Amino acid sequence: MKNKLPQALCGDNKKPVGMPDIKIVTEVAGRICALPIPLGADVGDGEDIAFVEAMKMEIPVASPAAGKVKSILVAVDDVVAEGQVVAILET
């Protein structure tokens, strides 16, 4: 019979519960002109989450991965800066 060594108990040994949330950011500054995806909706990789109007063009903000929309941090007509988080995706 082999002797088992006791395992150390450490709070850092916890396994992750799930994947981390993904922040969806806009690559351009402008005004939010449409939010076609509702809160809680399932989205696919590359699906448009929002549209930003910049220089009379509507630029889509796409989801970088598939998941569920956990929160939407902007509203239609909000002015956003380049790199601003517009939504959070739960994977």
Backbone torsions as a table, in degrees:
resi	resn	phi	psi	omega
1	MET	NA	129.0	-179.6
2	LYS	-83.4	141.6	175.5
3	ASN	-82.2	130.0	177.3
4	LYS	-92.0	136.8	175.9
5	LEU	-82.4	142.0	177.9
6	PRO	-67.1	143.0	178.7
7	GLN	-87.7	142.8	179.0
8	ALA	-73.1	140.4	176.2
9	LEU	-99.7	119.8	-177.7
10	CYS	-143.7	138.0	179.3
11	GLY	-65.2	-22.0	-179.4
12	ASP	-79.0	-6.4	-178.2
13	ASN	-87.5	7.0	-179.0
14	LYS	-68.2	138.3	177.2
15	LYS	-80.3	144.8	177.8
16	PRO	-65.0	139.8	-178.0
17	VAL	-72.0	-42.9	-178.7
18	GLY	-158.0	-174.0	177.9
19	MET	-72.7	150.6	178.0
20	PRO	-69.3	155.6	177.4
21	ASP	-67.0	151.1	-180.0
22	ILE	-110.4	130.2	177.1
23	LYS	-89.2	129.8	177.3
24	ILE	-100.6	119.7	-175.4
25	VAL	-117.2	153.4	176.0
26	THR	-89.1	143.9	-179.9
27	GLU	-93.6	-6.2	-179.3
28	VAL	-132.4	155.1	173.4
29	ALA	-88.6	146.7	179.2
30	GLY	167.4	-153.7	-178.0
31	ARG	-117.8	134.1	176.4
32	ILE	-68.0	119.4	-178.6
33	CYS	-109.3	-14.1	177.4
34	ALA	-160.4	144.0	174.2
35	LEU	-128.7	84.8	-173.1
36	PRO	-73.9	-14.3	-176.8
37	ILE	-107.5	124.9	179.8
38	PRO	-79.4	161.3	175.8
39	LEU	-58.5	134.2	178.4
40	GLY	88.6	-3.8	-178.0
41	ALA	-76.2	149.0	172.8
42	ASP	-83.8	134.9	179.5
43	VAL	-127.1	154.0	177.2
44	GLY	-97.0	166.6	177.5
45	ASP	-62.1	124.9	178.9
46	GLY	88.3	-1.1	179.9
47	GLU	-73.3	140.5	-177.8
48	ASP	-73.4	126.6	-179.4
49	ILE	-96.7	-37.1	-177.2
50	ALA	-150.8	165.1	173.9
51	PHE	-127.2	132.3	179.8
52	VAL	-111.3	127.4	176.3
53	GLU	-88.4	120.8	178.4
54	ALA	-142.6	125.5	179.3
55	MET	55.8	43.2	178.3
56	LYS	63.4	23.3	175.4
57	MET	-123.8	147.6	174.7
58	GLU	-98.8	114.7	-177.4
59	ILE	-106.0	123.4	-178.7
60	PRO	-74.7	147.4	171.9
61	VAL	-111.4	109.7	-173.2
62	ALA	-96.5	152.5	175.7
63	SER	-74.8	131.5	-179.6
64	PRO	-80.0	-6.5	-178.8
65	ALA	-158.2	167.0	175.4
66	ALA	-81.3	147.0	178.3
67	GLY	169.3	-159.8	-179.3
68	LYS	-118.4	136.8	-179.6
69	VAL	-71.2	111.2	-177.8
70	LYS	-84.0	-39.8	177.4
71	SER	-156.1	149.5	175.5
72	ILE	-115.9	120.7	-170.5
73	LEU	-97.6	1.5	179.8
74	VAL	-130.9	168.1	175.8
75	ALA	-129.4	163.0	176.6
76	VAL	-58.9	138.1	-177.9
77	ASP	81.0	-1.7	173.9
78	ASP	-69.9	143.0	174.4
79	VAL	-92.2	130.6	-177.8
80	VAL	-120.6	153.8	177.9
81	ALA	-99.7	159.2	176.1
82	GLU	-60.3	130.9	179.6
83	GLY	86.9	2.1	-179.1
84	GLN	-75.7	140.8	177.3
85	VAL	-75.9	126.0	179.9
86	VAL	-105.8	-25.1	-179.8
87	ALA	-157.2	162.6	176.8
88	ILE	-123.1	132.7	-175.9
89	LEU	-109.2	133.3	176.7
90	GLU	-99.3	124.8	-178.6
91	THR	-101.7	NA	NA
